[in-house]
Amino acid sequence: MSSIGGGAGFSNVQTPVVSFEANSISISGAGAEATPEIPIDADGCVDLNALTSVLSEQTGIPEDKIVKEFLPGIVKQIEAHGAYKLKGLELLKDMASDRMDTARPTVSNGPQNVTSGMDDSTKQVVLVFTQAGVYVNPNNAQNNEALTNNIKSDLSKAINSSGPAIQREHVSDDFSHKLSNYMQQFPYGDVMSSLFYVFQESIKQTNEDKAYFLHKLSDMNKISEAQSAYLKDLENCSQSLESQTVEDMKKQGKDYHAGSTETSVPTKTINTDSLGKDGNAIVVPGETKQMNNTALAAEIKKVETDMETVRNKRQEFQTMFENFDQKANQLFNILSTVLKNVKEMQSSVVRNML
């Protein structure tokens, strides 16, 4: 079985030296001679939890101090060597959460463990973070307002510049590059907290906009239905009026001439802007008028004009809904790509934080 050896006596050394042999790794410092064995599993994984425990026993240094002061440097050397995989990196990720003054929620078993009581938008963002394997506290407010505003501005520029002529990958890569720069300047926890907050708010607002325009679309559909019903009534009146013959007029003792025939028409006024409190179209009954062909045609024309107005509004709301739906998809695509990039550089980001 392969093993890692660790040396005692490196408490005064900022970064212990990791030496690589054929089947073992030794960790030593000034005057270190002891080489306790750290198991490496069949998959070639180094367990950082076990490593930390053994080094603490051998050196007398508290485990939390080893994690904070020595483990990042050790991990960097093992990663650079490339022969072994690492597990137990949650030790370093926990440090990111500590810098956010909060306990990291357990998301490794799925978002259902941390999303209780959250709104749908927050759940969606948590799910993207979780699927990317990036740990963040969804209940923690952003710590650095200036950093949050910078990320928000960068995201806005990315969204506004990502037209048809620009590939989505380029937009995401540019945003990822800026995020990487922030990770060189700010603690990992602060960057992740601000990133989560920005996307949480952006997606929440976008979903609210989608819901608003979807609601307005539903309103216009109900108004259109009421208009169609009124138009059908008017057309029925028109057909009834046209069916009256000269003989019918004579039977009624009336003289017939063009436009002289009339029929009773119950008029209505339909609000074209919104629905009533009951969620139905606002239909206000008007007076019942005696109308001839000319007057009836004018009323029909008025209703058709109002229907055209509602159709235009419906098209406008449909377009806005589709725009915000596209924006939501774009936000999720950018976030997903960015988090993949974050995952790749996560170890180095955490080391910079410490």
Backbone torsions as a table, in degrees:
resi	resn	phi	psi	omega
1	MET	NA	133.4	176.9
2	SER	-70.5	154.5	179.2
3	SER	-148.8	165.0	175.5
4	ILE	-112.6	133.7	175.5
5	GLY	-101.9	138.3	178.5
6	GLY	-122.0	140.1	-177.2
7	GLY	-100.5	142.2	174.4
8	ALA	-81.5	167.6	173.5
9	GLY	87.7	17.5	-179.9
10	PHE	-106.7	21.1	-176.1
11	SER	-64.0	-23.1	179.2
12	ASN	-98.5	5.5	-179.8
13	VAL	-101.7	127.4	-176.1
14	GLN	-62.0	-46.5	179.6
15	THR	-130.0	110.5	177.4
16	PRO	-59.1	153.9	180.0
17	VAL	-92.4	131.6	178.4
18	VAL	-103.7	121.7	178.3
19	SER	-108.0	138.2	-175.2
20	PHE	-111.9	123.6	175.8
21	GLU	-109.8	-172.6	-176.6
22	ALA	-62.4	-47.7	-176.3
23	ASN	-126.2	18.3	-177.5
24	SER	-155.1	165.2	176.1
25	ILE	-130.6	132.2	177.5
26	SER	-114.9	141.1	179.6
27	ILE	-117.4	120.4	-174.2
28	SER	-136.7	162.0	175.8
29	GLY	-137.4	-159.8	-178.9
30	ALA	-62.8	117.7	177.1
31	GLY	73.2	12.1	-176.4
32	ALA	-76.3	134.0	177.7
33	GLU	-127.0	-32.2	-177.5
34	ALA	-68.0	141.1	-179.5
35	THR	-131.9	73.9	178.6
36	PRO	-62.9	146.6	-176.8
37	GLU	-88.6	131.4	175.3
38	ILE	-110.4	119.1	-178.2
39	PRO	-59.7	141.4	171.3
40	ILE	-116.8	121.5	-172.4
41	ASP	-72.9	178.7	-174.8
42	ALA	-62.6	-23.7	179.0
43	ASP	-87.4	3.9	179.3
44	GLY	77.0	30.3	-178.6
45	CYS	-98.6	135.6	174.4
46	VAL	-92.9	124.3	-179.9
47	ASP	-87.9	108.4	-177.5
48	LEU	-68.2	-27.7	177.1
49	ASN	-64.8	-46.3	179.0
50	ALA	-66.0	-40.8	179.8
51	LEU	-59.8	-45.7	179.8
52	THR	-62.3	-42.4	-179.3
53	SER	-62.7	-45.7	-178.4
54	VAL	-65.8	-44.1	180.0
55	LEU	-63.2	-35.7	178.3
56	SER	-65.6	-41.5	179.1
57	GLU	-65.5	-39.3	-175.8
58	GLN	-76.2	-32.9	-174.5
59	THR	-103.6	-17.7	-176.3
60	GLY	78.4	6.4	179.0
61	ILE	-85.4	132.9	178.8
62	PRO	-56.5	145.2	-177.2
63	GLU	-59.2	-39.0	-178.4
64	ASP	-64.2	-32.7	177.6
65	LYS	-71.3	-38.7	177.0
66	ILE	-61.2	-43.6	179.9
67	VAL	-62.4	-44.1	-175.7
68	LYS	-73.4	-42.1	-169.1
69	GLU	-101.7	-28.4	-172.6
70	PHE	-115.9	-36.5	-171.9
71	LEU	-60.9	-40.4	179.1
72	PRO	-57.6	-41.0	179.4
73	GLY	-67.9	-37.4	177.9
74	ILE	-64.3	-46.5	179.7
75	VAL	-59.5	-41.8	-178.9
76	LYS	-59.2	-41.8	-179.2
77	GLN	-69.9	-39.6	179.5
78	ILE	-66.4	-41.9	178.7
79	GLU	-64.1	-39.9	-179.1
80	ALA	-65.3	-33.9	178.6
81	HIS	-67.4	-41.8	172.1
82	GLY	83.9	-1.3	-176.1
83	ALA	-84.6	-20.4	-174.8
84	TYR	-125.2	148.4	172.0
85	LYS	-89.6	164.6	-179.3
86	LEU	-121.2	140.0	169.5
87	LYS	-133.6	159.1	-174.3
88	GLY	90.0	16.7	179.8
89	LEU	-66.1	-9.0	177.3
90	GLU	-61.6	-19.8	175.4
91	LEU	-58.8	-43.7	179.8
92	LEU	-74.9	-37.4	179.4
93	LYS	-66.2	-33.9	176.4
94	ASP	-62.4	-33.3	177.7
95	MET	-63.7	-35.8	177.3
96	ALA	-62.1	-41.2	179.9
97	SER	-68.9	-35.0	178.0
98	ASP	-62.2	-36.1	179.2
99	ARG	-69.2	-18.5	176.3
100	MET	-93.9	8.2	177.9
101	ASP	56.5	41.8	179.0
102	THR	-157.3	157.3	177.4
103	ALA	-83.3	133.7	179.5
104	ARG	-70.0	128.4	177.7
105	PRO	-70.9	149.1	179.1
106	THR	-77.8	111.6	-179.4
107	VAL	-117.6	1.6	-175.0
108	SER	-65.8	-24.2	-179.9
109	ASN	-96.1	9.4	176.5
110	GLY	120.3	152.1	-176.7
111	PRO	-64.8	-17.8	-179.4
112	GLN	-62.5	-17.9	-178.4
113	ASN	-80.4	-16.9	-173.1
114	VAL	-125.9	-2.9	-171.9
115	THR	-99.6	5.4	-179.4
116	SER	-60.6	128.4	177.8
117	GLY	83.0	-1.0	-178.6
118	MET	-87.1	154.6	174.0
119	ASP	-74.2	164.3	-174.2
120	ASP	-60.4	-38.8	-178.8
121	SER	-62.5	-44.1	179.0
122	THR	-64.7	-40.0	177.4
123	LYS	-59.8	-40.2	-179.6
124	GLN	-63.2	-41.4	-179.3
125	VAL	-70.3	-41.7	176.9
126	VAL	-57.7	-41.4	-179.0
127	LEU	-62.4	-42.0	179.5
128	VAL	-64.6	-44.5	177.5
129	PHE	-60.3	-45.0	-177.2
130	THR	-64.6	-44.3	-180.0
131	GLN	-63.4	-28.9	178.7
132	ALA	-82.5	-7.9	180.0
133	GLY	76.6	20.3	179.4
134	VAL	-102.4	127.0	-174.9
135	TYR	-93.5	131.7	178.9
136	VAL	-151.9	152.3	179.0
137	ASN	-89.8	108.5	-177.0
138	PRO	-71.8	-14.0	-178.7
139	ASN	-95.5	0.2	-175.4
140	ASN	-97.1	131.4	176.5
141	ALA	-74.1	155.4	179.0
142	GLN	-62.2	141.5	-175.5
143	ASN	-91.9	-32.0	-171.9
144	ASN	-115.5	101.9	-175.2
145	GLU	-64.3	-40.5	-179.8
146	ALA	-63.4	-43.8	178.1
147	LEU	-62.6	-44.2	179.1
148	THR	-59.6	-44.0	179.6
149	ASN	-64.7	-36.2	177.9
150	ASN	-65.7	-45.3	179.2
151	ILE	-64.7	-40.1	178.4
152	LYS	-61.5	-41.7	178.7
153	SER	-66.1	-42.1	179.0
154	ASP	-63.1	-40.7	179.7
155	LEU	-66.1	-41.6	179.1
156	SER	-60.7	-42.0	178.4
157	LYS	-65.5	-38.9	179.5
158	ALA	-64.0	-42.3	-180.0
159	ILE	-65.7	-45.4	-175.1
160	ASN	-72.2	-24.3	-177.5
161	SER	-93.6	-9.2	-173.4
162	SER	-87.9	64.9	176.4
163	GLY	-81.7	-175.5	-177.5
164	PRO	-58.0	-28.6	-175.5
165	ALA	-80.9	-10.4	-177.5
166	ILE	-110.5	129.0	180.0
167	GLN	-72.1	140.4	-178.8
168	ARG	-58.7	-36.1	-179.2
169	GLU	-61.1	-38.7	-179.6
170	HIS	-65.9	-40.2	178.6
171	VAL	-63.1	-47.5	-179.3
172	SER	-65.0	-39.9	179.8
173	ASP	-64.7	-39.9	179.4
174	ASP	-65.2	-43.3	178.4
175	PHE	-65.0	-40.5	178.5
176	SER	-62.8	-38.8	179.8
177	HIS	-63.1	-42.7	178.6
178	LYS	-65.7	-38.6	178.4
179	LEU	-64.3	-38.8	178.0
180	SER	-62.0	-38.8	177.8
181	ASN	-63.7	-39.5	178.2
182	TYR	-63.7	-33.8	-178.8
183	MET	-69.6	-18.6	175.5
184	GLN	-81.9	-17.7	-174.7
185	GLN	-106.9	-27.7	-173.9
186	PHE	-126.2	157.8	175.9
187	PRO	-58.8	146.0	-179.9
188	TYR	-53.6	-44.5	-178.1
189	GLY	-60.0	-40.6	179.8
190	ASP	-65.8	-41.0	-179.4
191	VAL	-65.3	-45.5	179.6
192	MET	-65.3	-38.7	178.9
193	SER	-63.1	-45.0	179.9
194	SER	-67.9	-40.3	179.1
195	LEU	-61.4	-45.4	178.7
196	PHE	-61.5	-45.7	-177.3
197	TYR	-61.5	-44.4	-178.2
198	VAL	-62.9	-47.0	-179.0
199	PHE	-71.7	-34.7	177.0
200	GLN	-60.0	-47.9	-179.4
201	GLU	-68.5	-42.1	-178.7
202	SER	-63.7	-45.6	-178.9
203	ILE	-70.7	-36.9	177.0
204	LYS	-61.5	-46.4	179.6
205	GLN	-64.8	-40.5	179.4
206	THR	-64.5	-41.7	177.8
207	ASN	-65.2	-36.9	177.2
208	GLU	-65.4	-39.8	177.5
209	ASP	-64.8	-42.2	177.0
210	LYS	-59.9	-45.9	-179.2
211	ALA	-63.2	-37.8	-180.0
212	TYR	-62.7	-49.4	-176.9
213	PHE	-72.4	-29.6	174.0
214	LEU	-65.9	-38.7	177.0
215	HIS	-64.9	-42.3	178.8
216	LYS	-65.6	-35.1	175.6
217	LEU	-61.5	-43.8	178.6
218	SER	-62.8	-40.5	177.9
219	ASP	-59.8	-47.5	-178.1
220	MET	-64.0	-34.8	178.1
221	ASN	-64.4	-41.8	179.1
222	LYS	-67.5	-39.7	177.7
223	ILE	-64.2	-41.4	179.5
224	SER	-62.4	-38.7	178.5
225	GLU	-63.2	-41.4	178.9
226	ALA	-65.7	-39.5	178.7
227	GLN	-65.5	-41.2	-179.9
228	SER	-63.0	-38.8	178.8
229	ALA	-65.0	-41.9	179.2
230	TYR	-67.0	-40.7	179.0
231	LEU	-62.2	-39.0	178.9
232	LYS	-63.7	-39.4	176.8
233	ASP	-61.3	-43.3	-179.7
234	LEU	-65.7	-39.6	179.5
235	GLU	-66.3	-36.3	176.0
236	ASN	-63.7	-40.8	177.1
237	CYS	-63.0	-39.8	179.9
238	SER	-65.0	-42.6	178.2
239	GLN	-64.3	-39.0	178.0
240	SER	-64.3	-38.5	-179.8
241	LEU	-67.2	-41.2	-177.9
242	GLU	-70.7	-23.7	-178.3
243	SER	-78.3	-12.9	178.6
244	GLN	-71.7	128.2	-177.8
245	THR	-103.8	173.0	177.3
246	VAL	-58.7	-39.5	-179.0
247	GLU	-63.1	-40.1	178.5
248	ASP	-61.1	-40.8	180.0
249	MET	-64.5	-41.6	-179.4
250	LYS	-64.2	-38.9	179.2
251	LYS	-62.6	-29.2	179.3
252	GLN	-87.2	1.0	179.6
253	GLY	73.5	26.2	-179.1
254	LYS	-112.3	150.7	175.2
255	ASP	-84.4	137.0	-178.6
256	TYR	-100.7	130.9	168.0
257	HIS	-155.6	164.8	-174.6
258	ALA	-52.9	125.2	177.6
259	GLY	83.5	2.3	-177.3
260	SER	-84.1	-21.8	-179.3
261	THR	-75.5	139.8	-179.2
262	GLU	-135.9	159.5	175.9
263	THR	-142.6	157.4	179.7
264	SER	-80.6	128.6	-177.5
265	VAL	-126.4	112.8	173.8
266	PRO	-73.9	109.0	-177.0
267	THR	-83.2	158.9	179.7
268	LYS	-142.3	154.9	172.0
269	THR	-122.4	125.7	-176.4
270	ILE	-115.3	124.9	178.3
271	ASN	-67.2	126.5	-176.6
272	THR	-99.4	6.4	-176.4
273	ASP	-105.3	-38.2	-173.9
274	SER	-156.2	171.3	178.3
275	LEU	-94.5	169.4	176.3
276	GLY	-81.6	177.8	-179.7
277	LYS	-62.8	-24.1	179.6
278	ASP	-83.8	0.9	178.8
279	GLY	82.1	10.9	178.1
280	ASN	-112.7	164.9	178.5
281	ALA	-61.5	142.9	178.4
282	ILE	-84.6	105.3	-179.3
283	VAL	-113.8	114.3	-178.7
284	VAL	-102.7	113.1	179.9
285	PRO	-63.9	136.5	176.4
286	GLY	-105.2	-168.8	179.2
287	GLU	-76.1	153.6	174.5
288	THR	-83.7	120.4	-174.7
289	LYS	-111.2	149.4	170.2
290	GLN	-87.3	116.7	-175.3
291	MET	-122.8	139.7	169.9
292	ASN	-93.5	-174.4	-177.5
293	ASN	-57.0	-41.5	-176.6
294	THR	-66.0	-48.0	-179.6
295	ALA	-65.4	-38.8	-179.9
296	LEU	-67.4	-40.3	177.9
297	ALA	-62.7	-36.7	179.0
298	ALA	-66.4	-40.1	179.3
299	GLU	-66.7	-40.4	177.5
300	ILE	-63.4	-42.1	179.3
301	LYS	-61.8	-39.5	179.0
302	LYS	-63.2	-44.4	179.3
303	VAL	-64.2	-42.2	179.0
304	GLU	-63.1	-35.8	176.6
305	THR	-65.6	-42.9	177.1
306	ASP	-63.8	-37.2	178.7
307	MET	-65.9	-36.9	177.0
308	GLU	-64.7	-38.8	177.1
309	THR	-61.1	-44.1	179.6
310	VAL	-66.7	-38.9	177.6
311	ARG	-61.5	-41.0	179.1
312	ASN	-64.9	-41.1	177.5
313	LYS	-64.3	-42.3	-179.9
314	ARG	-62.0	-40.8	178.4
315	GLN	-65.5	-39.2	178.3
316	GLU	-63.1	-45.4	179.8
317	PHE	-67.1	-36.2	177.7
318	GLN	-62.9	-43.3	178.7
319	THR	-63.4	-43.4	179.9
320	MET	-65.1	-41.0	178.3
321	PHE	-60.8	-45.7	-179.4
322	GLU	-64.0	-37.0	178.4
323	ASN	-63.2	-45.9	-179.2
324	PHE	-72.3	-31.1	175.4
325	ASP	-65.1	-40.8	177.1
326	GLN	-65.2	-39.6	178.7
327	LYS	-63.9	-40.7	178.7
328	ALA	-61.5	-45.0	177.7
329	ASN	-62.1	-39.1	179.8
330	GLN	-64.8	-42.1	178.4
331	LEU	-61.0	-44.8	-179.8
332	PHE	-66.1	-37.9	178.7
333	ASN	-65.1	-44.3	178.9
334	ILE	-63.7	-46.0	-179.1
335	LEU	-61.0	-44.4	-179.3
336	SER	-61.1	-45.1	179.7
337	THR	-65.4	-43.6	-179.2
338	VAL	-62.8	-42.7	-178.7
339	LEU	-66.9	-32.4	174.8
340	LYS	-63.1	-41.5	178.2
341	ASN	-67.2	-39.4	178.2
342	VAL	-61.9	-42.3	179.9
343	LYS	-59.3	-39.7	-178.0
344	GLU	-66.4	-34.9	-178.1
345	MET	-106.1	15.5	-173.2
346	GLN	-61.5	-42.8	-177.6
347	SER	-60.8	-45.9	179.7
348	SER	-68.1	-32.0	177.8
349	VAL	-64.4	-43.9	-179.6
350	VAL	-65.2	-37.6	177.9
351	ARG	-63.9	-39.7	177.9
352	ASN	-64.3	-34.6	179.5
353	MET	-64.8	-40.6	-177.9
354	LEU	-81.6	NA	NA
